[in-house]
Amino acid sequence: MLVVPEREQLPVAEAREGNVEAWESLFRRYRLPLYVYVFELVRDEQTSLDLVQETFISAFRHLAMLRDDEKFGSWLFGIAHQKCVQQWRRHVRESELQEELATAEVVGDEAPDELLIREEQEAEFMKLLAKLPVPQRSALLLHFVEGFSLEEIARITDAQVGTVKSRLHYAKRALRKLLEKQAS
Amino acid sequence: MKTPREILLKHHQSVERKLDQMWPRIATHPGVGLDGRASQVLLLLWRELILPSRRIWAGLACVWVVITVLNLASSEPTTQVASNARPPSREELRALVEQRRMLAQLIGPFPESANIQKGTSPGPRSERAAQTSAA
C-alpha cells in the first residue's frame, strides 16, 4: 500500500498574498520529497541542494502564475524536473537521456504501489533504483514519493501518458525481479 | 516491511538539517515575494487582468499586428517618392518660359510678388475704385 500524504489543503493562496508562514509551510511540506526526487536523478548532494533551492525560489517567484492551487505539488515537481534536465544538458552526455524503451501500450497494471520491501532489501532497492534509466527512475520516483497520477507524471516530465505507463511498467518489472531474486 | 516512499525518505533524512538551513536564503532571495512586493503586484496584475482574458488580449494583439502590417504595406516611403520625381527636361522648361511670355503679352507685365500679395488681401472699396479710374 502506498503511503502518501493525502491531497491536503495547502496554503497556496495565503502564500500568494505574501504570508510568510504559508510560504514556510509549503517549503517544509515539500523540501524532503523534492530533494529525494532531485537527488535520485542527479546523484550528487550539493547539486541536489542547489537545485532544490533554485526550484523553491523559482516557484515562489512565479506563484502568481499558478492557476489551480491544487496542482501546486505537480507544478513544483515540474519545475524541479526542468531544473534537472537543464543540469543534465550541462553535465551529462545527451545520449544518457535517451530512452531505449518500447513505447507500446502496456495492458494490465501490477500496481507498483503495492510493493512492500523488507528491511534487508532496502539497500538493494536503493541500488537498483539508481541503476534504472533516468526516464523510468523519474516516473517511478514521482509515483512512489508523491503518488502522482499518470497524467500528473506525464505533465511533470513532459511525456505522453502511454509512455509514462510504459516506463512505470518496465521499472516495476525490474524491481520485482530483484526483490524475487533476493527473496529466493 | 516498508513502502518505497518510507525507504526513500528515510534514506535521505540526514539531509533535512541542510534543507532547513536553506529556508532563510530562499525567503530573503531578491525577487521572491517576501522582499519583492513590486514583482508580486505585477504578477498579481498578470494573474487577475491578463490571464483570465488572455484570448481577448491575444486577439487584440493580432489585430494590431495586422493593422501595422497593412499600414506598412500600403504607405509608400517618402524617399521613394522623391527618387521617382525626375528633374524637368529642357523642352519642358522652354515650353514653360514660352507660356509665361504669352501670358505676359495678354495681360501685361506684372510684378509677381506684389500682385500675388494684393490678390490675397484686397484693399477697401474706395482704394479699388481709385485704381480702376487710374487704369
HADDOCK unambig.tbl for C-alpha pairs under 7 A between the chains (distance, minus, plus):
assign (segid A and resid 2 and name CA) (segid B and resid 3 and name CA) 6.34 0.50 0.50
assign (segid A and resid 18 and name CA) (segid B and resid 33 and name CA) 6.12 0.50 0.50
assign (segid A and resid 18 and name CA) (segid B and resid 34 and name CA) 6.26 0.50 0.50
assign (segid A and resid 20 and name CA) (segid B and resid 34 and name CA) 6.94 0.50 0.50
assign (segid A and resid 31 and name CA) (segid B and resid 19 and name CA) 6.76 0.50 0.50
assign (segid A and resid 32 and name CA) (segid B and resid 16 and name CA) 6.72 0.50 0.50
assign (segid A and resid 33 and name CA) (segid B and resid 9 and name CA) 6.94 0.50 0.50
assign (segid A and resid 36 and name CA) (segid B and resid 8 and name CA) 6.84 0.50 0.50
assign (segid A and resid 36 and name CA) (segid B and resid 9 and name CA) 6.86 0.50 0.50
assign (segid A and resid 36 and name CA) (segid B and resid 12 and name CA) 6.63 0.50 0.50
assign (segid A and resid 53 and name CA) (segid B and resid 22 and name CA) 6.89 0.50 0.50
assign (segid A and resid 53 and name CA) (segid B and resid 26 and name CA) 6.77 0.50 0.50
assign (segid A and resid 57 and name CA) (segid B and resid 26 and name CA) 5.89 0.50 0.50
assign (segid A and resid 57 and name CA) (segid B and resid 32 and name CA) 6.44 0.50 0.50
assign (segid A and resid 60 and name CA) (segid B and resid 32 and name CA) 5.98 0.50 0.50
assign (segid A and resid 60 and name CA) (segid B and resid 33 and name CA) 6.73 0.50 0.50
assign (segid A and resid 61 and name CA) (segid B and resid 31 and name CA) 6.35 0.50 0.50
assign (segid A and resid 61 and name CA) (segid B and resid 32 and name CA) 4.89 0.50 0.50
assign (segid A and resid 61 and name CA) (segid B and resid 33 and name CA) 6.26 0.50 0.50
assign (segid A and resid 64 and name CA) (segid B and resid 43 and name CA) 5.53 0.50 0.50
assign (segid A and resid 64 and name CA) (segid B and resid 44 and name CA) 5.92 0.50 0.50
assign (segid A and resid 64 and name CA) (segid B and resid 47 and name CA) 6.25 0.50 0.50
assign (segid A and resid 65 and name CA) (segid B and resid 47 and name CA) 6.06 0.50 0.50
assign (segid A and resid 115 and name CA) (segid B and resid 3 and name CA) 6.49 0.50 0.50
assign (segid A and resid 116 and name CA) (segid B and resid 1 and name CA) 5.77 0.50 0.50
assign (segid A and resid 116 and name CA) (segid B and resid 2 and name CA) 5.41 0.50 0.50
assign (segid A and resid 116 and name CA) (segid B and resid 3 and name CA) 5.01 0.50 0.50
assign (segid A and resid 116 and name CA) (segid B and resid 4 and name CA) 6.97 0.50 0.50
assign (segid A and resid 117 and name CA) (segid B and resid 1 and name CA) 5.30 0.50 0.50
assign (segid A and resid 117 and name CA) (segid B and resid 2 and name CA) 5.25 0.50 0.50
assign (segid A and resid 117 and name CA) (segid B and resid 3 and name CA) 6.22 0.50 0.50
assign (segid A and resid 118 and name CA) (segid B and resid 1 and name CA) 4.62 0.50 0.50
assign (segid A and resid 118 and name CA) (segid B and resid 2 and name CA) 6.42 0.50 0.50
assign (segid A and resid 119 and name CA) (segid B and resid 1 and name CA) 6.39 0.50 0.50
assign (segid A and resid 122 and name CA) (segid B and resid 7 and name CA) 6.77 0.50 0.50
assign (segid A and resid 144 and name CA) (segid B and resid 4 and name CA) 6.18 0.50 0.50
assign (segid A and resid 144 and name CA) (segid B and resid 5 and name CA) 5.37 0.50 0.50
assign (segid A and resid 145 and name CA) (segid B and resid 5 and name CA) 5.06 0.50 0.50
